[in-house]
Amino acid sequence: MMSTARDYYEILGLSKGATVDEVKKAYRQAVMKHHPDRVPPEQKKAAEEKFKEISEAYAVLSDPQKKQLYDQYGHSGIDSRYSTEDIFRGADFSSIFGNRGGSFGDIFENLFSDFGMFGSGASARGGRRSGEDLQIQIAIDLEDAYRGAEKDITYSRYEDCSSCRGSGAEAGSPKTVCNTCRGRGTVTSGLGFINFSQTCPNCQGEGKIIKNRCKKCSGLGRLKVRKNLKVTIPQGVDNGSILRLRQEGNFGPGGYGSLFIYIEVRQHPVFHRQADTVLCTAKITVAQAILGTEIKVSTLDGQVTMTIPAGTQPDAVFRLKGKGMVNLHSKRPGDQLVEVKVEIPKKISTRERKLVEEWAKLRRD
């Protein structure tokens, strides 16, 4: 086992008893933060170890049976029942990585291929590494999430070289078999009886190397450019929503990766959101609470008239049907809840005091 004494929940930044959905969300965020390809070269080794650690925590906590054992007995319950191979063989990483190409798939396969569960890196996919996925974050207003919007974004990505069309070779220059991996696309190293298979660093998994490199891209087959893109924000997105744009990531020999856009919804000065429900407050006077009235209430779709019945109590909550957020999946609108705040005047005139005293006397009688 490669597990340490560290608590699996602590590794993922969760409280004990977190749901499987919470585990998946925390793992996805941790992967984005600690992916070895997203750190400087001198931090790569430490990032790989961290990547293994969070993946082991996910493998246990995402499996109901393993999670139950761990919740009851801790590490001893897992160590006594499962080998490292057993832990990772039963884990579902497909819902986390999907078809995300080289940036996520390759590093995961390379780190854990010694357990015999993921084939042998690039050669298992025909020797062609797809382009890496990219991730960016954009901030939008609550109104954008309510109505949907179009946003212009600018980001950097690698595109195929226009001179060599992504081959990395000068026109007419042949490719030769890689002398590092002998055409396999992978290299194997080991310590004792444990073998590690990873993508060949010389040919990047293709099994062949370029004899005469393209001068424009220095044989990389791609060039870094700034790209402008118009993105459609669907109605109902929330903090943590992820939009996937296929073919908008980096270029690699196998094509383009995807661009993942993480949504941050800014706090609103008037409205507070809870899932598809929008909450706000409205102020009324004592007289309006006693006698009843009609007031104007702001919604994300403009002002509406709301009836305040006679005898309304402080902090009463009224529901405006269909004035909440549109559900991202069902497209059905939620409701808006309006909490009534009764304002008590701090100062009143002599006449007002007299009237209140008379009213109070009548109530006593």
N, C-alpha and C positions, 0 to 999 in steps of 0.2 A: 504493500500500500504506500502511496505517496502522500497520504493525508498527514497533517500535523495535528497538534492538540488544539488548534484554533477552532472555535465554534463555527459551524457552517453558516448559521444565521448571521453571525458577526461578519464573516467574510463578505457576504452579500449586502450587509448593511440593513438587515431586517430584524424585526422582533420575532421571538419564538412563537410558532404557531401560524406564521404567515401562510396565506393561501398559495396554491400552485400558480395562479395568475400573477400574484405579487412576486413570487420567486422568478417567474419568467421575465417579468418587467425589470426586476433588479439585475438579473443576469445580463439581459440585453444592454442595460446601461453600463454595467461593469465591463462588458466586452468592448464597448465603444471607448471607454476610458483607458483600458489597459492593453489594447491590442498592440502586439509587438511592432507592427508596421507604422504605428502612430507616435513612436517615441524616438529620440535620438539614438544613434548606433550604440553609444556607450551604455544606454539603459535597456537595450534589447533583451539581454539575458535575464535581467530582473523581471522585465515585463512578461517574458515567456513563462517564468516560474509562477508569476501572479496569474497569468492566463490559465495555467494548469490548476492552480488552487481554486479559482472561482468556478472553473468548469467541473471540478470534482464536487464542490458544494452544490452546484446546480443538479448534477447527475443524481445526487442523493435526495435533495429536497423536492425535486420535480416528480419523483416516483412515490406514489402514495404508500406502498409497502415499505420501502426503505426509509421514507420520512417518518412513518409511525415507529419503526425500530429506533431511529435516531432520537426522536422526541422522547421516547421512553427510557432508552439505555445509553444515549450519547454515542461516542465513537466506538465503544466496546461492542455495542449492538451491531454496528456495521462491520467492524473488523472481524468479528467472529463468524459472520455469515457470508461475506462477499470478498472476493479478490478485486484488485483494481480493474482487471479485465471485465469482471462481472458487472461492476458499477457502471462502466462506460458502455458496455454492450447493450444494456437495457435502457439507456437514456435516450430521450427524443430531442435531438438537437435540430431536427428539420424545421420545427416551428420557429426556431431562433434564427437559423442561417438561411433557410429557404434555398434559393438558387443563387446565392450571392457571389459566385465567381471566386477569383483568386484571393482577394484581400482577406476574406473570412474562411472560406473553405480550405484553402491551401495551408494556412497556418495551423488550423485545427487538425488537418490530416497529418501534417508534418510532426506536430508535437505528440500525437497519440498513435501514430502508425505502428509503433512497437507493440501495441496491444492487439494488432491483427484485425482491426475492425473497419478500416477505412481504405483498403487497397493500398496503392503506393503513389500517392501524390499525383503529379501532372500526367504521368504515363498511364495511370488508371483512367484518365479522361482523354486518351488518345494523343498525349503529348502536347496538348494545346492549352495554355493558360489563358483564361478569359481575362478581360480587363478588370481592374480593381473597382470596387464600389467606393463611392464618396459619400460623406455625410456633412450637411450644413444645418444651421439652425436659423430660423427667421422668427421675428416677433410680429404679432398682429394685434389689432384692437378687438374688443369683444364684438363690436358692430360687424367687423369683417367675418368673424366666426358665425355670427347670426345670419348674415345675408349671403355669405360667400363672397369671394373677391378674386381679383387677378393682381398678382404682384410681379414686379420685375426684379430679378435677382442676377447677380454677377458673381462668378466663382471661377477658380482655376482648375483646369483638367488637362490630361494628356490626350491629344488627338493623333490619328495616324499621320505619319510623315507624307506630305504631298509628293515628295521626290521619289521615295522608294515604295510608296503605298503600304507602309507598315512592315515590309519585309526586313528592313535594316541593311539590305545589301545594295550595292551599286548594280545598275542594269546589266544583266547578263552574267553576273557573278554567281557561281554555284555555291551551294552549301556542302560542307563536309561533315562526316560523322564526328561527334564530340568525343575527344580522346579522354575526357574525364569520366564520363558515364558509359562510354562505348555504345552510345545510341539509345540507352535505356530511358534516359530522361530523369533518372533518380540515382542517388548515391547512397550507399549503406555504410554505417559505422556502428560499432558496438562496444559494449563493456561487459565482459564475461559472456553470459548467455542471453543478454538483452541486446537486440539489434534495433537501430534507429534508421528508418528509411526517409529520405527527404529529397525535395526537388533539387536537381543538379544546379549548383551555383554558376557553372560555366555556360550552360546552354539554356538555363531557365526552364528546364523540363521538356524542351523540344527534341532533344537527342541529336541535333545538328548545330553546327556553328557556321558563322558567316566568314567567307574567305576575304572579300573586299567590302569593307563597311561603307554605308552611305555617308557621304561627307556632310550632308545637311543635318542629319540627326545623330551622327557619330555611331551609327549601327543600332541605335535603340529602336528604331522603327516608329518613333512617336516624338512629338514636340509639345511642350507645355504652352497653353494658350489661355487667355481670359475669355470666358463665354458669357453672353447675355441670354437670359431665358425668361419667358413669361410663364408664370406658374398659376394655375387655377386652384384656389383654395375652396374646397367644398363647404357647404353649410354644415354646421354642427361640430367642426373640429374643436379639440380641447387641448389643454396643456399635455404634452407628451404624444399627441397624434403624430403619425409618421406618414408622409407621402412618398411613394416610390415612383421614380421616373426611370423607366428602363432605357438603356442605351445612352444615358446622359452622364455616366461615370467615366473613368479613365479607359483609354484604349489599351488592349493587349493583343497578343497573337490570335486569341480566340474571339476577338470582338470587343465591344464596349460593355463595361459594367453598368450598374445602376446608380442613380443619385437618390439618396435618402434625405428627405427634408423633415427635420424635427420642428414641430410647431410650439411656440410659446405664446400664450394669450395674455396680454397685459392686463393688470388689474384695472377695474373701471371705477371711477369716482362715485357712481350712483348705484350700480347694480353689482350683485354678488351672485356667482353661478355655482350651483350644485347639480352636477350632471346635466340634465335637460331642463332643470328648474332655475328660474331667475328670481332673485329676492331683492326687495327694496323696501324703503320705509316711506310713509307719508304722514305729514303733521296736520292735525286738526285742533280746533279750539275746544274748550270745555263745552261751550254752547252747542257746537256742532255735534259733539259726542252725545249730548243729552237729547237734542231735538232732532238729530238726523240731518243729512244734507247730501249734496252731490259735489264731488271734487274732481279736479283734473289730475291724472296720474301719468307719469312718464313711463313709456315702455321702449324697447329697442326698435319698435316700429312706429314711434310717434306717441302723442298724448291720447289718452282715452278718458271717458267719463266713468267714474265709479260711484256707486250709491253707498252712502254711510247710513245705516239704519239708526233710528232713535235708540238711545240706551247703549250705544257702542262702548265697550270697556277698553281701558288702556291696553296696548299691546295685542289687541285683537288682530287676527290675520285673515285677509280676504284673498280669494283666488281669482285670477284672471285667466280663463281657459284659453289655451292656444297661444299665449303671449310669451312663452318661454323659448328655449333653444330648439332648433330642429334636430332630431336624433340623426346622427351621422349615418346609421345603417338603415333604420326603418323609414326615415324621412318624415316621421310624425312629430308635430310640434309639442313641446312640453308646456307647462303653465308658468305664470308669474305669481308669486306670493307677495302681497303687500301688507306689511306690518304697520298698524296705526299707532302713532305716538301722539298722545293728548298733551298739548302744551298748557301748562299752568302759568299764568302771568305772574311775574315777580312784583310788579307794581300795578296798583289800580287806583282810580280816582275816588274821591269821597262819595260821589253818587253811586259808583259801582259797588263800593264797599257796603253802602246802605242797602242796595238792592240784594246783594248776596246775603246780608244778615237777615233781611226780611224773608228771603227764600229758605234760609236755614231754619228760621223760626217756624215757618209753615211746615217744614219737614218734621220738626220735633212735635208739633201739635197734631 
